[in-house]
Amino acid sequence: MFKHSLTAAALAIALATPAFAQTPGQAPGAKSGTEKFVQKQQATDWRGSKLIGATVYGSDNASIGEINDVLIGNDGAIRAAVISVGGFLGVSEKSVAVPFDALKITGKPDSSSIQKITASYSKDELKAAPNFAYADTVGSQTTGSGLSSPPRPATPPSSGMQK
């Protein structure tokens, strides 16, 4: 739950970034008092807390997975949505990252809630897609708790002499 809250907070900050852009004709670095902050969610803004955990549907209207995370670039733009696909209750599921602009998000009328998220992928296409690897796990092949044990010191070769 903490991971979802932290991701949602990071997403909210990234979504707010465009609001800090300089207005035309304004001197670089100069900002008026109200332009320093986002004061209201726009109708086209999506809250991270609403995206994380949302079900994604394929073009055939079948559920293809759930958004577990979003990737935000240094420029503040959302690059991809990480969707968990396959499996049952977390067993045998995998993560696939799809470009964020490949998702169509529709909201409920007169609400900030998401009505539906659709993608042009089928469940089979996502199952066949390559697994997504987070930067901190790239190249590591761990199993179990995810905690690695420190390397053991090498044992010096025995000389065959008894002490």
N, C-alpha and C positions, 0 to 999 in steps of 0.2 A: 504494500500500500504506500509506503514511504517513497519507493521508486516511482510510482505513478504520480504522486504529489509533486516530487522534485521535477519530473519530466514535464508535468503540466505547468509548473511555475516557469521553467525555462522556455517552454513554448509560448506562454503568455508574454514574456519579455521579448522574444523574437518577433511575435506578431505586432507588438507595439513599436518596434524599431522604426518602421516607415514614418510614423507620426513625428519623429524627431528630425526629419529631413528639413533642409533649409527652404524657405519660401522664396519665390522669384523676386529679384530686386533687393534682397536682404544681404547685408554685408556678411562675409564669412564669419562664423562664430557668434554672430549677434542673434539673440532670441528674445522674443517678447515673453512675458510672464505665462501666458496661457499655452504657448507653443512648446513648452518644456515637458508637458504631461499629456497623456491621453485621458480625456475626461469622460468618454463614453464609447461603448462598443458600437461599431458600425454594423449595419445589417449584413455586410459581406464578411465580417470577422467571425472566425470560429474559435471557441475557447478550447484550450488543450484538454481541460477536464472533460469536455464533451467528446473529443476525438479518441482519447485513450480509452480502450475498452469497447468502442463502438464496433458493431458487426458490419462487415463489408459484403455486399452482394455482387454476384457476377451478372453478366448480361442476360443470363437465363433466369434471373431472379432467385437463384439458390445462394444460400450463405456460403461464402468462400473462406471466411476467416474473421479474425478480430484484430483491430489495431492495437499493438502492444507498445509502440514507441514511434517517435518521429525524429528525423534527422534534420538539424538546422545548420545551414552553412554559415561561414564567417560573415557573409553579407546580410545575414538575418533572414534569408529566404528559407522556407521549408523545402528541403531537397527530396525527401522520401518519407513514406509511411512504412513502418515495419509491421507486417501482418503475420500472425501465427496461423498456420494452415495444417490441416490433417490432424490426426490423433484424436484422443478422447480423454478429457479431463487432464490435459497436459502431457499425456503419455504419447510418444511417437509424433509429437507435433514438431514442426520446424518453422523457422522465421524466414520470410522472404521480404525484401525491400522493393517497393514499387515506387516509381516517380510520383510525387505528390500530385502533379498536374494530371495524372492518369485516373485520379479519383474524381467522381462527381458527387458533391455533397449538396443535399437539399435540406432546407430547414422547414420546421413546422411553421405554418402561418402565424404571424404575430407572436413569435417566440424565439428565444435564442437556442432552443433545443434542435438537435439534428433529427430529421425525419428518416433519412436514408442515405447511405453511402454506397455508391455503385462503382464498379470498375469493369473494364472491357475484358478482363481475364476470366477464364473458367477455373473451377476448383482444380481440375486436372492439370491445367497449365501452371498453376502455382505449385502444385505438388511436384511437377517436373522441373521447376525453376531451381536455380542454385541456392543453397543455403546462404543466408546473410550472416556475416561475422562482424561483431563489434570490434573497434580498433584495439581495445584492451585484451581481446581474446584471439586476435589474428595470429595464427601460427601455433597457438597452444592447443594441445590435444589432451585435455584433462578429462577425467571422469570423477564421479563422486561429488564431494562437497564443493569443489572448485578451489579449495585451499591447497596450495602446493607446499610440500615439505622441503626444508632446506637441504642442499646437497650434503651427502655424507662425505667425510674426509676419506681420501684414498688410504687403503691399508698398505703399509710398506711390504714389499716381498720378503718372504721368509728366507733366511740364509741357511736354514737347515741346522743351525746351532741352537742348543738348548741353553737357557740361562739358569 
